[in-house]
Amino acid sequence: MDHLAATGIAVMQAIDEGRTAQETSLIPAARRAKALELVRLHGAISIQRLADEMKTSISTARRDVDFLSSEGYLERSHGGALLSVRSRTTFEPATDIADQVARAAKIAIGRHAAGLIEDGQSVILDSSSTVLEAAHALAERELSLTVVTNDLRIAVALREKPKVQLIVPGGQVRPGSFTLIGSAAQSVIRSLHADIALIGVHSLAQLRPSETSLEVASLKQAWIEAANRVLLLLDSSKFEQSAFCEICPIQRIHEIVCDDALDSAHRRALEQLGLRVTLVPIDHPT
C-alpha cells in the first residue's frame, strides 16, 4: 500500500471515528431531553420510575437528574426530581438538549409547515429547532425558492439545492447556538419583503410570543415585519414557561402550527383572537 493510499484510509477512519463520537455525544442529550419530558408530564418523578420509563440504570438516571438540576432545568427532590419553580424567564436549554425535547412533534410540525410552502415563493426561515425540521423537509421537495435565514444549520441543509436561492445575512454567531445576530443581520432583514415566514419562539405562555433575550426578540420582530404571512411553529410545551421579552402581539401572527397535545383551552383562546390553529397529529409512545 503506498503512502497516499494509507493516508487516505487514515483520513477516512478519522472521519468515521469523528462521526461515531458525534453520534455518541447526542445520546446523553436525547436521554436528558426525555427525562425533562417525563418530569414535565408528571410534575415530579422518582429516580426509580425515571429509570424504568427510560429503560436505563438507576445510576444513569441519577446522573442525568444531577446534571439537569445543576444546569437549572430541574430541581432535585429526595429520591427524584420535580420541575424547577425558580424564575427562569431568561433560561435557555443547551442546543443539543433543546433539539431533542419534543423531537417527534418538531419533526411533524416542520414537515407540515414545509408542505404549505409553494413553488416560487420567498421564504424566511427563522433560527429555531422546529424551523430547522421544516428546512430539512423543504430540502426534499425540490421547489424553486428564495430562502432567507439567520441559522447556520438551515443554511447547510439547503446550500446544495440548485433551485434554492439562499440568502444568509451577516452578523455574529450567538454564543452556544447557530444563530446569526447583530446590526448587520438587522439591516438586511429590514430591506426584505417576503411571501411567508416560519418563526419559532421560546414561549407562548399567556399567548405572548416571547424570547429569552432582547437581541433574539428584536431579530424575530424584524422577520415578522418583513413577511406577508407569518406562521408560528411550536410544540405544545411552549405554552407552559414564560420568557423574558415579548416579540410582538399575538394578532400579528396569521397561523399557529402545533402538535395535537395542545390544551383545548389554549386552542379556543387563540381562535377567539382570530388566529388559524393547525394541530398536527403525533404518534405518542404508549
LINDA-V814749 format. One record per residue. RES is the residue in one small letter. SS is DSSP state (@ for helix, = for strand, . for the rest). PSI is psi in degrees with one decimal (* if undefined). NEAR is the number of other C-alpha atoms within 10 Angstrom. Layout:
res=RES ss=SS psi=PSI near=NEAR
res=RES ss=SS psi=PSI near=NEAR
This chain:
res=m ss=. psi=127.2 near=6
res=d ss=. psi=171.3 near=6
res=h ss=@ psi=-40.8 near=8
res=l ss=@ psi=-42.7 near=9
res=a ss=@ psi=-43.2 near=10
res=a ss=@ psi=-40.1 near=11
res=t ss=@ psi=-41.8 near=12
res=g ss=@ psi=-42.6 near=11
res=i ss=@ psi=-41.1 near=12
res=a ss=@ psi=-40.3 near=12
res=v ss=@ psi=-45.0 near=12
res=m ss=@ psi=-39.0 near=12
res=q ss=@ psi=-39.5 near=12
res=a ss=@ psi=-39.9 near=12
res=i ss=@ psi=-45.1 near=12
res=d ss=@ psi=-41.9 near=12
res=e ss=@ psi=-38.0 near=12
res=g ss=@ psi=-41.7 near=12
res=r ss=@ psi=-43.4 near=12
res=t ss=@ psi=-41.9 near=11
res=a ss=@ psi=-39.2 near=11
res=q ss=@ psi=-43.2 near=11
res=e ss=@ psi=-41.5 near=11
res=t ss=@ psi=-37.8 near=11
res=s ss=@ psi=-19.5 near=12
res=l ss=@ psi=-21.2 near=14
res=i ss=@ psi=-48.7 near=14
res=p ss=@ psi=-37.8 near=15
res=a ss=@ psi=-43.9 near=20
res=a ss=@ psi=-39.6 near=19
res=r ss=@ psi=-42.9 near=19
res=r ss=@ psi=-34.1 near=24
res=a ss=@ psi=-40.3 near=23
res=k ss=@ psi=-39.0 near=20
res=a ss=@ psi=-42.4 near=24
res=l ss=@ psi=-43.4 near=24
res=e ss=@ psi=-38.0 near=15
res=l ss=@ psi=-40.1 near=18
res=v ss=@ psi=-40.7 near=19
res=r ss=@ psi=-37.9 near=17
res=l ss=@ psi=-42.0 near=12
res=h ss=@ psi=-15.5 near=10
res=g ss=. psi=-43.6 near=13
res=a ss== psi=150.7 near=18
res=i ss== psi=146.1 near=19
res=s ss== psi=157.5 near=18
res=i ss=@ psi=-40.5 near=23
res=q ss=@ psi=-47.0 near=16
res=r ss=@ psi=-37.7 near=14
res=l ss=@ psi=-45.1 near=25
res=a ss=@ psi=-41.8 near=17
res=d ss=@ psi=-45.3 near=13
res=e ss=@ psi=-35.1 near=12
res=m ss=@ psi=-4.1 near=16
res=k ss=. psi=47.0 near=11
res=t ss=. psi=173.5 near=13
res=s ss=. psi=159.6 near=14
res=i ss=@ psi=-37.8 near=16
res=s ss=@ psi=-38.0 near=12
res=t ss=@ psi=-44.4 near=17
res=a ss=@ psi=-40.1 near=24
res=r ss=@ psi=-42.2 near=20
res=r ss=@ psi=-39.4 near=14
res=d ss=@ psi=-43.3 near=21
res=v ss=@ psi=-41.2 near=25
res=d ss=@ psi=-42.4 near=17
res=f ss=@ psi=-49.3 near=14
res=l ss=@ psi=-34.1 near=20
res=s ss=@ psi=-43.8 near=18
res=s ss=@ psi=-28.0 near=12
res=e ss=. psi=-2.7 near=13
res=g ss=. psi=7.3 near=16
res=y ss=. psi=-39.7 near=21
res=l ss== psi=172.3 near=23
res=e ss== psi=135.8 near=19
res=r ss== psi=135.1 near=19
res=s ss== psi=171.8 near=15
res=h ss=. psi=108.6 near=8
res=g ss=. psi=10.4 near=10
res=g ss== psi=-151.0 near=19
res=a ss== psi=155.8 near=24
res=l ss== psi=164.5 near=22
res=l ss== psi=142.0 near=20
res=s ss=. psi=135.9 near=16
res=v ss=. psi=2.1 near=9
res=r ss=. psi=153.8 near=10
res=s ss=. psi=125.5 near=10
res=r ss=. psi=36.5 near=15
res=t ss=. psi=-18.4 near=17
res=t ss=. psi=6.9 near=14
res=f ss=. psi=134.1 near=17
res=e ss=. psi=133.6 near=15
res=p ss=. psi=153.6 near=15
res=a ss=. psi=148.6 near=12
res=t ss=@ psi=-41.9 near=14
res=d ss=@ psi=-34.4 near=19
res=i ss=@ psi=-43.5 near=18
res=a ss=@ psi=-38.6 near=18
res=d ss=@ psi=-32.0 near=20
res=q ss=@ psi=-19.6 near=19
res=v ss=. psi=130.7 near=23
res=a ss=. psi=41.8 near=20
res=r ss=@ psi=-42.3 near=18
res=a ss=@ psi=-39.9 near=15
res=a ss=@ psi=-42.9 near=23
res=k ss=@ psi=-41.8 near=27
res=i ss=@ psi=-45.7 near=20
res=a ss=@ psi=-42.3 near=23
res=i ss=@ psi=-44.2 near=28
res=g ss=@ psi=-42.1 near=27
res=r ss=@ psi=-41.2 near=20
res=h ss=@ psi=-46.2 near=20
res=a ss=@ psi=-39.8 near=25
res=a ss=@ psi=-32.7 near=21
res=g ss=@ psi=-14.5 near=13
res=l ss=. psi=-12.3 near=11
res=i ss=. psi=136.6 near=20
res=e ss=. psi=151.2 near=14
res=d ss=. psi=136.1 near=13
res=g ss=. psi=-2.5 near=13
res=q ss=. psi=157.9 near=15
res=s ss== psi=130.1 near=22
res=v ss== psi=130.9 near=22
res=i ss== psi=127.3 near=27
res=l ss== psi=105.2 near=23
res=d ss=. psi=162.4 near=26
res=s ss=. psi=102.9 near=25
res=s ss=. psi=159.0 near=26
res=s ss=@ psi=-32.1 near=26
res=t ss=@ psi=-41.0 near=29
res=v ss=@ psi=-31.7 near=30
res=l ss=@ psi=-39.7 near=25
res=e ss=@ psi=-35.3 near=24
res=a ss=@ psi=-38.7 near=26
res=a ss=@ psi=-41.8 near=25
res=h ss=@ psi=-40.8 near=19
res=a ss=@ psi=-38.4 near=20
res=l ss=@ psi=-35.8 near=23
res=a ss=@ psi=-22.1 near=19
res=e ss=. psi=-10.2 near=11
res=r ss=. psi=-16.8 near=13
res=e ss=. psi=42.7 near=13
res=l ss=. psi=154.4 near=17
res=s ss=. psi=112.3 near=16
res=l ss== psi=154.0 near=20
res=t ss== psi=118.8 near=18
res=v ss== psi=131.4 near=22
res=v ss== psi=130.2 near=24
res=t ss== psi=150.1 near=23
res=n ss=. psi=23.9 near=27
res=d ss== psi=121.3 near=23
res=l ss=@ psi=-33.6 near=16
res=r ss=@ psi=-37.0 near=19
res=i ss=@ psi=-40.8 near=28
res=a ss=@ psi=-42.0 near=19
res=v ss=@ psi=-40.5 near=12
res=a ss=@ psi=-29.2 near=16
res=l ss=@ psi=0.6 near=19
res=r ss=. psi=-26.4 near=14
res=e ss=. psi=13.5 near=12
res=k ss=. psi=111.8 near=18
res=p ss=. psi=-23.4 near=12
res=k ss=. psi=0.2 near=15
res=v ss== psi=119.9 near=19
res=q ss== psi=111.6 near=15
res=l ss== psi=126.6 near=19
res=i ss== psi=123.9 near=15
res=v ss== psi=110.8 near=17
res=p ss=. psi=155.5 near=19
res=g ss=. psi=-177.2 near=16
res=g ss=. psi=-173.1 near=17
res=q ss== psi=148.3 near=15
res=v ss== psi=124.7 near=15
res=r ss=. psi=129.9 near=13
res=p ss=. psi=133.9 near=8
res=g ss=. psi=9.1 near=10
res=s ss=. psi=-174.3 near=15
res=f ss=. psi=22.4 near=17
res=t ss== psi=132.5 near=20
res=l ss== psi=131.8 near=23
res=i ss== psi=174.9 near=20
res=g ss=. psi=174.3 near=17
res=s ss=@ psi=-32.4 near=13
res=a ss=@ psi=-44.6 near=13
res=a ss=@ psi=-42.3 near=19
res=q ss=@ psi=-43.1 near=20
res=s ss=@ psi=-37.2 near=14
res=v ss=@ psi=-45.7 near=16
res=i ss=@ psi=-42.3 near=25
res=r ss=@ psi=-14.3 near=13
res=s ss=. psi=-0.1 near=9
res=l ss=. psi=159.6 near=15
res=h ss=. psi=97.2 near=16
res=a ss== psi=159.6 near=21
res=d ss== psi=-42.8 near=17
res=i ss== psi=147.6 near=23
res=a ss== psi=133.9 near=27
res=l ss== psi=115.4 near=29
res=i ss== psi=139.2 near=23
res=g ss== psi=155.5 near=23
res=v ss=. psi=158.6 near=27
res=h ss=. psi=-32.1 near=24
res=s ss== psi=145.1 near=26
res=l ss=. psi=29.4 near=24
res=a ss=@ psi=143.0 near=16
res=q ss=@ psi=23.8 near=14
res=l ss=@ psi=32.4 near=16
res=r ss=. psi=109.5 near=19
res=p ss== psi=117.2 near=25
res=s ss== psi=156.7 near=29
res=e ss== psi=168.9 near=26
res=t ss=. psi=-13.2 near=20
res=s ss=. psi=150.7 near=17
res=l ss=@ psi=-39.7 near=15
res=e ss=@ psi=-38.4 near=15
res=v ss=@ psi=-42.4 near=20
res=a ss=@ psi=-39.7 near=21
res=s ss=@ psi=-40.4 near=19
res=l ss=@ psi=-42.8 near=23
res=k ss=@ psi=-36.1 near=24
res=q ss=@ psi=-44.4 near=17
res=a ss=@ psi=-42.1 near=19
res=w ss=@ psi=-45.7 near=27
res=i ss=@ psi=-41.2 near=27
res=e ss=@ psi=-21.7 near=19
res=a ss=. psi=-1.4 near=20
res=a ss== psi=142.6 near=19
res=n ss== psi=-35.5 near=12
res=r ss== psi=134.1 near=17
res=v ss== psi=122.6 near=22
res=l ss== psi=126.7 near=22
res=l ss== psi=119.9 near=24
res=l ss== psi=120.6 near=26
res=l ss=. psi=148.9 near=27
res=d ss=. psi=163.9 near=27
res=s ss=@ psi=-18.4 near=21
res=s ss=@ psi=-19.1 near=21
res=k ss=@ psi=-6.6 near=19
res=f ss=@ psi=-4.2 near=19
res=e ss=. psi=-40.2 near=12
res=q ss=. psi=127.6 near=15
res=s ss=. psi=155.3 near=24
res=a ss=. psi=170.3 near=24
res=f ss=. psi=-48.9 near=17
res=c ss== psi=139.0 near=20
res=e ss== psi=139.8 near=21
res=i ss== psi=-49.4 near=21
res=c ss== psi=164.3 near=17
res=p ss=. psi=143.0 near=11
res=i ss=@ psi=-26.7 near=21
res=q ss=@ psi=-15.3 near=13
res=r ss=@ psi=-15.6 near=14
res=i ss=. psi=142.7 near=19
res=h ss=. psi=-34.7 near=15
res=e ss== psi=140.0 near=21
res=i ss== psi=127.4 near=21
res=v ss== psi=117.1 near=22
res=c ss== psi=172.4 near=27
res=d ss== psi=166.0 near=22
res=d ss=. psi=6.6 near=18
res=a ss=. psi=1.3 near=15
res=l ss=. psi=133.8 near=16
res=d ss=. psi=137.2 near=11
res=s ss=@ psi=-31.0 near=10
res=a ss=@ psi=-39.2 near=9
res=h ss=@ psi=-41.7 near=16
res=r ss=@ psi=-45.2 near=17
res=r ss=@ psi=-41.2 near=13
res=a ss=@ psi=-40.2 near=13
res=l ss=@ psi=-44.6 near=18
res=e ss=@ psi=-32.9 near=14
res=q ss=@ psi=-22.8 near=10
res=l ss=. psi=3.5 near=10
res=g ss=. psi=10.2 near=14
res=l ss=. psi=143.5 near=18
res=r ss== psi=131.2 near=15
res=v ss== psi=121.3 near=17
res=t ss== psi=122.6 near=17
res=l ss== psi=121.5 near=17
res=v ss== psi=127.1 near=20
res=p ss=. psi=138.8 near=13
res=i ss=. psi=141.5 near=15
res=d ss=. psi=99.2 near=9
res=h ss=. psi=138.1 near=9
res=p ss=. psi=143.2 near=4
res=t ss=. psi=* near=3
